Amino acid sequence: MRCLGTLLLFFLSAWTFAQPIGTWREHLPYQSAIDLANGPDRVFAATPFSLFSVEKVGGKVERFSKVDGLAETGIQAIHFEPSTQTLLLAYQNSNLDLLTDEERFNIPDLKQATGVGDKTIHAISYLNGRYYLSTGLGIVQLDPIRKLIPDTWPLGAGGRAIAVKQFAFDATHFYAATEEGLKSIARTGTNPANPNSWQFLSGTGRLPPGPCSYTQVMGSDLIAVVRDTVYRRSNDQWTILHASDWPLINARVSEGKLLLCQRKLSGESRVLILNPDGTTQRLLTQLAAISYPVQSMLINGEPWLADRFEGLTRFSSGSAYQTYSINSPQGVASGQLLSADGNFFATAGAVNAAWNYLYNGDGLFALRAGKWINYNRYEFPVMDSVLDLISVVTDKRNGSLWAGSYGGGLVQIQPNNTIRIFKQGSLLPAVGDPTSYRVAGLAFDAEQNLWISNYGADRPLVVRTRDSQWFRFATPFPLPENALAQIGIDPFGYNWIVSPKGGGLILYDAGTSVSSAADDRWRRFRSGAANGNLPSDQVNCLAIDRDGVIWIGTNNGIALLDCLDDPFSATSCEAFRPVVKNGPFAGYLFNGQTIKQIAVDGANRKWVATSNGVFLIDARGETVLQQFTAENSALLSNEVLQVVVDGKYGEVYFATDKGICSYRSDATIAAESGEGLLVYPNPVPPRYTGTIGIRGLRDQSWVKITELDGRLVYQTRSLGGQATWNGTDYSGRRVSSGAYLVMVVDEKGKPIANGRIFFIE
């Protein structure tokens, strides 16, 4: 389909010269497939998050998501209609996308319908120019020409809405597999919108009563599934076509065969392909490809399988098969994000609001040089007891990763992927839970000592020194559940520690030696004057900006501490709240809002993660510069859990409840000198209208763009280590083809760096 190819072409062409400023990337999981559809030259596979396709000849894989122009993140079902060359995407929130050769058209009518009940779309059928959606409301029609929903058929007794799991038809009748049973109605001479016009087939003949999960037409026969048993109606007689002790996940008629996806509680799975008479045509049991089979179909006699754990697989003759693996993280991330040395790391684990386990085994996702590696119990069996990884930090000495498990201890991952786990003897168990070693925060100080929040232990602050000695510290004041979490270390070496569950913010100074507690200092910040003056005792996160100011995120907005010269003084160091102007009004920054995370970029601006999207605010917290939401951008969801900034390249990563995405911002960390100037894209390709970045600058550098004869075209100042230009002169006209000088000058106009940029038309 050309429209999908065009969307992908834009995505790939952008990366030909590195990600442009102001553009987005997605980092979604592609290892899970939940539905598939047969296109003219490729097979489409839906994941719980997005879509990908595989060419039937050549096997080229392409991926599509909200970043590439789809309306949503989270697909429920797909259907390709060959008669119109149209791919219909049904999303989990009941939004609909129609993709044709010429366009993508969104139809949000069902999504926007309120007060109508369960709108989940279970299956999609097509007949005579209309789609029939099997939903929790009944059967919903979709007219793809007029782009609207003309009719809905509720099928429940008394006109109530009941779930329809599948819709089918033959030459004379419509059929609906519903939670009340299998129903039918004549295609002509009846009113399908009247539920009383539908007749029960369940409970007649040998088809038992009760919910019907699937119905299909196979040749001249009707197929129905009741309680994992497959029934066939032939010549108006119902007989059992297939019965076994295998629970049924899905049934589909394809190329005259019936494909059954089956899985036992033990995890044993298979795909059974039956002939019309019920005999077995083929049995697929390959363990490496079939783990949780969800949907299958035949294409030119070859089975294709969508598997919830193994993705998309194509089976050829005998036992041969090919699974299409896509470079991506294995899941979504709810824990801490980290950007270090051009690499990105995301912890998948989480705790609930009460700081209880969620038993998430997805581990840690690492993106290095464009390649993902997933560190978890599925890939590294040594991590089988390491669940709910929620914190991560890197050791600059050797590049090793340290990750904290909420219950499973401390994990060290060496560059060669050697993994060590620290529990007994290093950490202490949580009080009242002797097998639980909870690590909720990690940070290295300037001496490369690793500080650890050992949540719930009677001495919850732990340090592992650079020479591998361990010391533990108890707080001098009681904390709820001895709860310590995120740790930040300021320029003076003081530890700032979040205390969840209303514990406030903890300040700790180890003194002259971490091995002795004799000169340790502690302070606790809470709400109330002379008590720290936080807006709330519920502190969720903290960030230390480039001026050493402590930014504190609470469930009632943001507070700042700007007193590093004497932060232990209760009289002179208290938090204050930034005030933001909004027209003639003013108010506290994010007053009443829960702050999930705060990250600082190269220009000392703050990126703030909330349940209403992500906000960019200025360095002092006085102005909201931007707000990204799922509605106004490619942000995957408004529920933003974490944010981190790659200061070197200006890429901002967001962990949402629907996956990870990133945005290339216009600020980078300032360079120590003007050497190493980088202009990108360079050369500027034809018809490029995006932002041009000039990186490798000192903060607030003046950048002048001139023609070769010295005539000034444009000038600006850098944000952190990067300046931007849109390729136009002061009158807004795009510059013509040719070479231009880029000069970086100091405050007195003295050149300190220069380069060239070329425009190609």
N, C-alpha and C positions, 0 to 999 in steps of 0.2 A: 504494500500500500504506500503510495507516494507521500501521503500526509505524515505517516509515521516516519518514513525515511527522511522527510524534510525536517521534522522535529529533531531527529537524531543527527542530521547533517549539521544543524546549527550547533548542537552540543559538541560534536567532535571538532568542528572547525574552530570553535572558541579555544579548544585545548591545543590546537596546532601551535599557537604562540603563547601558551600559558594562560591560566584563567584570567580573563579581563576583570578589571576593577568594576564592582557593582553587579557581578553575576553570581550565580548560585551553583552549588554542587549538592548532589544527594549521596548519602553513604548508607543505603538501605540494605537489609538482608535479602539475598536472592537464593538462599539454599532451600527455601520452602516453596512448594508449588501446590495450589489448591484447585486450579481449574485449567483447562486447555481448550484451544479452538484451532481448527484446521483452516489456514489461509491458503491462497493460491500457490505461494512459493515458500511459505514458512509456517511454522507452528507457533502459536501464541500461548504463553503460559502466564497465568496470574499468580502472584504471590499475595500474602496477606497485606502487603504494603504497596506493591507496584506491579509492573508488567515487563516481561521480556519475550523475545522471539528467537527462534532458531531456524536458519535456512535449511530446507530439506536436502538441498544439494550444497555441500561445502561446510555446513554446520556453523556458519557465522552467527554469533550471538549478539543481539542488540537489546538494550535496556531502555525503558521509558518510565517516567515518573512525573510527579507534580512539577519538578524542576524543568522538565522538557515540555510542559504544556498540558499535562493531564489535569483534570479538575481537582482531584482529591488524592489523598494517601489512604490506602486501605480498600482493596478490591474484594468483592463478595463472589461475583460470577462474571463470565465473559461468554460471548457468542459471536461467531463470524458467520455472516449470511452471504453465501456465494452468489446468490442471484442479484444482490445489490452491491457486492464487494464492500460491505460495511462491517466494522467491528463494534459491537456494543459492550461497554464496560458498565457493570452495575457495582456501585460502591457499598461499603458496609453501612453508610448513613443514608442509603437509598438514592443518592445522586446518580445521574446517568450521563455517560459520554457516548456520542456517536462519532466514530472516526471513519471518514471516507477518503477517497483519493484526493479530494479537494480541500477538506476542512475537518476540524474538530468542532462539534457542536454540543454544548452542554444543555441538558434538560433537567433543571432542578425541581420540577413540579412536585414529585413525590417526596423528595427530601424536605421541601418547604411546607408540605401539608402538615397541619397541626391538629392534635386531638383526634386522630383517626386510628390510633393503636399501633400494633407491631407492623412496621413497613419493611422488614427484612426480605430481601429478594433471594429466594432459594434456588431458582432455576429460570432459564430463559428458553422460549420456543419462538418459532417464526412461522407464519402462515399468511399467504395472500396479502403481502404488503404491510403486515402488522406484527409487532412483537407481543408475546403473551408472557407476562412476568408472573411467576408463581411466588406469592408473597404471604406474609402473615395476615394480610387483609383479605386475601382471596386472590382472584386473577385480575391483574391490572394490564390493560391494553396500552400499547405505545404506538403512536403513528409516527414513523420516522420521516415522512414527507412533510407533514405539518408541524413536526417537532412538539407534540403535545400528547397528553393522556386523555383519550376520548371517553373511556369507560372503565368501570371497575365492577367486577362480579363478586359480591360476597356470597359465600356458599354455606354458611352456617345455618343451623336450624333457627327459624324465626328471623332470619336476615342478619344474624350476628356475624362478625368477622371471625373466620377461622383460618388457620395456616394451611396453605396449599403448598405441598412439597414439590409437585411436578405436574405439568400439564401435557397432554398428548391428544392426538386426533387421528382418525382414519377418514375414509370417504364419507361416512354418514354421521359420525358422532364426535363430540368432545369428551375428554376424560380428565378427571382431576383426582390426584392422590392427596387426600386431606387427613387432618388429624381425627376426623370423624369416620373416615373410611374412603373407599373408592366410589366416586360418583360419575355419572354420565348424563349427557343431554344430546338430543338430536341437533345437528348443525343447522337445519332449516325448520321453519315452522314453529320455533320456540323462542323464548326470551331468556337468554343465559344470565341476564342481570337479576332475574327473579330466582332466588335460591329454592323456592318451592318447585321450580320446573326441573331441578336436577333429581335424578333417581339414584338410589343406592344400588351399587353392584355388590358391595361388601355385605356378607350375610345371606347372599343368594347362591344357589347351587353349592359348590364346594369351596367358594371363597369365604373364609371366615370373617366375622365382623371385627371391628377394631381399626386403629389408625393404619393408613396405607402410606408407606414412605416413598415409593417410586411406582410410576406407571410409564410404559413405553409401548409403541406399536412395532412389532417385528414381523414384517411380511403381512400376512392376513390375520395374524394372531395378536392378542392383547396380553401384555405382561403386567403383573402387579406384584409388589413385595409387601407382605404382611409378616411382621415379627421374624425377619431374616429368612423367611421362606419365599421362594419365587414361584408364583402361580402363572399358568398360561391358559388363556381362553381361546380355544380353537373349536369352530363350529358350534359356538354357544355353550361349550362344555368347559368347566374349569378343572384343571389337573395340576398336580405339583410338578413343576419343571426341575426345581433343584431345592434340596433341603440338606442341611448339614449342621454341625455344631460350630461353624464359623460365623461369628457376627458379621453382618453386612454393613459396609460403609457407603458403598455407592453401586448403582446398577446403571448400565448404559448400553443401548443398542447401537452398534456401529458396523457398517458394511455387512449387514445381515447376521451378525453374531451378537451374543449377549455377553458383555464384559462385567464381571463382578469383582469389586475391590473388597477384600475381607481381612479382618485382623482380630486376633484373639487377645484376651486380657493379658496374656503372657508377653505380648509384643510380636508373636509370630504372625507374619503377614504373607498374603499371596494375592495374585490376580488370576481369576479363573475365566477362561474364554469358552463359552458354550455354543454349540451348534443349535439351530432351531429346534431339533428334537431333544435337546437336553444333554446330549453326549458332549464330552470334553474335547474341544478342538486343540486347546493348549493350556498349560499351567505354568505361570511365572512365579518363581520362588527365590530369585536371586537375592541373597541377604544384603549385599552391598548396595543394591538399588531399590529394594522394596522394604521399607521400614514402617510407613504409615500411608498406604495407598489411598488417595482421595478421589481421583478421577482418571479414567483411561479411555482410549479410543483407538480404532484401527485406521491407518492411513496407508492405502495401497497394500493392505495385508499385514503391515508391520504395527505391532502394538506400541503406543506411546503412553507414558504414565506420568501423572502429576502426583508427587509424593510429598507429604507434609514435612518430612525430615530430609529427604534425599534430592528434592528438586525435580527436574524433568529428565526422563530417561527414554531412550529409543531402543527397542528390542528388535534384533534381526533374527536370523535363523539360529536354531539350536539354543545354546545358552549365552550367545554373544549379545552384548548390549553396550550402549554408550550413554553415560550420564553427563549432562552439560553443566559444568561447574563454572560459576561466575564469581569473580573476585569481589568479595564483599564481607562485611562483618556478619557474624552468625545470628545476631539479634539486635534488639534495641538497647540503648544504654540509659540507665537510671542513676548510676553512681558518678563519681568524679571523672572529669575530663582533664587531659593533660596535653600540652603542646611543648615539645622540647627538641631542640636541634633539628628542626624541620620535620619531625615525626609527630604523629598524633596517637593518643591512647585514650581508650574509653572503657570504664568499668561498667559491667552490665548489671551488677547487683543493686539491691535497694533494701530499705527497711520501711515498715509502715509508719504511720503517724505515732504509734506507741513505741516505736523502736523495737519491734519484734521481727523475727526472721521471716523472709519470704522464700527461702530455699531456692534461690535462682542459681543455676549451675552454668550459665553461659560465660562466666569468667571475665576475661579481659580481651579487648580487641585492639590490635596494634596496626597502624598504617605507616609503613616505611617504604619510601621511594615508590609510592603508588600501589604497593602490594599489601594486602591484608593478611594477617596471621591471627588466628583465634586461639587464645590460651585458656583452655578449660578442660573439664574432665572427659569430654568427648574426644579431644585431640591428644591430651596428655593425661593418661590414667593416674599418674602420681597426684593429680589434683582432684581426685575423686571425693575427698572430704572437704574441699575448699569451695564453699558456697557463698553467695552474696558478697562478691568483691565490690567494695564501695569506695576505696581510696587507692591512689597510685602516685608514685614519685620516681624520679630517675636519679641514679648515682652518677654524678659527672665524672668520677674517677675512672669508672670502667664501663659505663653505659648500661649497667644492669638495671632492671625494673624491680621495684618493691611495691607490692600490692597488699591491701588489707582486706581480710575476709571477716565479715561480721559473724563470728562463731568458729571459723576454721583457722584462725591464726594469721601469721605474716608469711607472705610468699615472696621469695627472691627468684627472679628469672634472669639468668646470665645471658649475654649476647649469643652464646652457642646453644641457647635453649635448655641448659641445665637448670633444673628447678629444685629449690630447697624450701622446706616449710618449717617455720619456727612456732612452737607452741610451748609445751612444758619446759621449764628451765629457763625460758626466755621471757615469756609472758605469764600473766596470772589469769586464772579463770574468773568469770563473772561470779560475784557473790550470789549464792543460791543456785548456780548452774555450773557445776564443777567440770563439765566437759566442753564448755563454751569459752573460746578464746577470741574475744571481739576486738578487732582493730578498726577504728572508725576515722582515724586521721593520721596523716604522715607528712613529715617535712624534714628536709636536710638543712642544717645551719651552715654558716660560713666555714666551720672547721670540719664539715662533712660528718657530723654526728647526726644520726637518724632519730628524730623525735616521734613518738608513737602515742596515740590516744588509745589506751587499753580499756575500752568502754566497759563499765560494770565491775572492774577489779577494785579491790580495796586500796590499791595504789595505782590509780588509773593513768598516770603520766609516766612513760618509760622512755629511756634513751639507750640506743645502741651506739657506742662510741666508734670512732673511726678504727680503733684497734680491737673492735668486737667485744667490748665489755658491756654489760647490761646493768643499768641502775633504774630503780623505780621510786616514784614519789607519790605521797598522799597529799591531797589538798588540805589546807588548814581550816577549811570550812566545809560543812556538809553540802553535798550536791545530790539532786534527785538521781537515784540509781548509780551514783558515781559516774555520771554521764559526761564524757569528753568526746569531741568529734574533730571537726576540721581544725588544722593548725596552720597559722601563718607566722613567719618570722620576719621582724622588721629590721631596718638597717643597723640598729643597735644590738641586735641579737636577742631581743626579747621575744618570748613566745606568746602569741595571742591565740586563745583556744576557745572554740565554740562549746558551750555546755547545753546540750539539748534538753527538752522537757522542762523549760523554764529556769534553767540554771544560769542564764545570762552569758556574759563574756568573761573569760579568765585571762589575766595577765600574769606571766611568770618570768622571773629572771633567775637563771641558774648560778649567778655570781661568778666567782673566779674559777671554779672547778665544778664540773658536772658530777664528780664523784662524792662531793660533800654537800650536805644540805644546810650547813652552818650559816652560810651567807645568802641563802635563797630568799627571794622576795616574791610575794603573791599579792594580787589585788583582784577583786571581783566587781564587775560592772553590771548594774541592774537598773531597773526603772526607778525614777524618783530623784529629786534634787538631793545633792550630797551623797548619792548612792550610785552614781555613774550617769544618771539622767538618760538612760536608753528609752526609746519609745515603747519598749515591751521587754519583758524578761525572756520571751520566746525568740532567741537568736537562731537564725538558720544558716548564716554564712558570713564570711568576712573577706575583705580584699585589702591589700596594702598597695597604695598607688605609688607613682614615681616620685612623689614629694614626701613619701613616708606617712601620709595620712591614712588612718584606719577607717575603712568603710564597712559598716555593719548592717547586714540585712536581717530584718525581723519580720514578724507577722503584722507589723504596723508601720511599714515603710523603712526608710534608711536613716541612720545616724552616722555622724563623723566624729572622730577623735583626732585632734590636731595639736597634740601636746607631747611629742616624743621626748622633749627635753626633760620632762619630769612626769611620766605617765602614772607613777605610783602615788602622786599627791592627790588626795581626795578633795582638796580645796581648790586646786588650780587646774585639774584635768577632769573635765566632764564632757560628755557627748553633747553635740548640738545637731539640729536637724536642718538640712538645706531647705531654703524656701524657693519655690518656683513660681514665676509670674505667668498668669494666664489672662491676657487682656488687662482689664482694670482690676482683676482679682489676683490673689496670691495664696499659696497654701504650702504645707509641708510636702516634701518630695515623697511621692507614693504613699501618702497618708491613707491608712486603712487597708493597704494592699500587702499581700504576703510576698516577700522577696525570696526567690529560690536560690539565686546565685548572682555574683557580681564579678566581672572580669575587667581588667584594665588594658587598654590598647597602647600603641606606640605614641599617641598624642596625649596620653594621660586621660583620655575620655573613658567613660564607664559604660559597659554593656550589662544590662540588668535583665535577668530572666524572671518572668512572672507567669501567672496563669492567663494573662491577657496578651501574650506575645512577648517580644523582647524590645527593650528600649535602649537607645543610645543617648547618653546625657553628656554634657560638657564636663571639662576637667574639675570644675568647682561644684557641680551639681545644681546649677542655677537655671539651666535651659535643657529642655528635651529636644534633641536634634533630630531624632528619627524614631519611629515606632514601626516595627515589622510585625505583621500578623499573617495568619493563613489566608486572610481575605485580600490583603493588599500586596502580597509578595509570594515567593515560592517557599516560605517557611512552612514546614510540614504540618504543624499544629500550633495552636495558641498556648497549649500546655507545655511551656519550656521549662525543663527540669534543671539543665546545667548549661553553662556557657564558658568557653575558654578562647583566648586569642593567641594565634601564632604571630608573635610580634615581628618576626623577621619578614614574613611575606604578607602580613595584614589579613590573613584568613581567619574568620571568626566561626567557630564550630558551635552548633546548638544541638543538645540532646533533648528531643521532645518525646512525648508518649507515643508518637508514631514513627520514631526513628531519628537518625542523625542527618543533619544537613549542614552546609557551611556557606558563608558569604564572604566574597573578597572585598574588604573594606579599603578605604583610601588612606589609612594611616599605618605606618610601620615604626619599629623602634629606630630612634635616631642613631646614625653612624658616628663613630668617633672622629672621622674626618670625611672630606668630600671624595676621597678616593673610592674607586669601585663603583662609580656611577653606572646605573642600569636604567635604560629606557625600554619600555615594553608596552604594546608590541612594537617591534622595530625590525624591519620596515612596517609601516602601517599599511595593511592590505586595502585593496579597492573596496569602496562602499562600507568601510568600517566606521561606525558612528559611536562606538563605545568610548570609555575613558582610557586615556593614555597615562601610564604611571611612570614616574621618575624616582627611582629608589637609590638609597645609599647616601642620604643627606644628613647633615646635622639638623637638630630641631630648629624650626622656624627659619630655615634657610630661604633666601630670595632666589627664585629661579626665573631666568629670562629666556624666552624663545625669540630668536631673531632670524631674519633671512641672512644669507651669506654676506650681503653687503652691510650688515649691522642694523638694518631697520627693525625696530621692536615690533613683534607680532603679539606677544602675550607675556605677562609676568604674574607670578603668584608666590605664595610662601608655603613651605612644607608643613604637613601635619606629622609631627614626629620625624621619621626619616624618609618620608615620601611626599612628593608633590603630584598633583594631577592636572590634566589638561584635556579638554574635549576636542582638540584639533581645529578650533576656530579662532579667528582674530577678535579684536575688541568689538567689532561691529557684528559679530555672530556669523560671519562668512567662513565656510570651511576653506582652509588653506589649499593652495594648488599643489600639484605634484612636484616633487623635488626634495632637496636637502635643506634642513634647518639646523641652526646652531642652538645648543642647550648650554646655557652658562649659569653656574651657581656662584653667587657673589656674597660677600659678607656685608655687614651693616654699612660699611664705608664704600661699597660698590667694587671692592677688590675681588677679581675672579679667584675662586678657590677650586673650581673643577669645571670641566666642560665636556661636551659630547655632541653627537649629531643624531638627528632623527630623519628618516626618509619616508616620504609619502608616495605611494604608488597608485595611480589611477588607470 
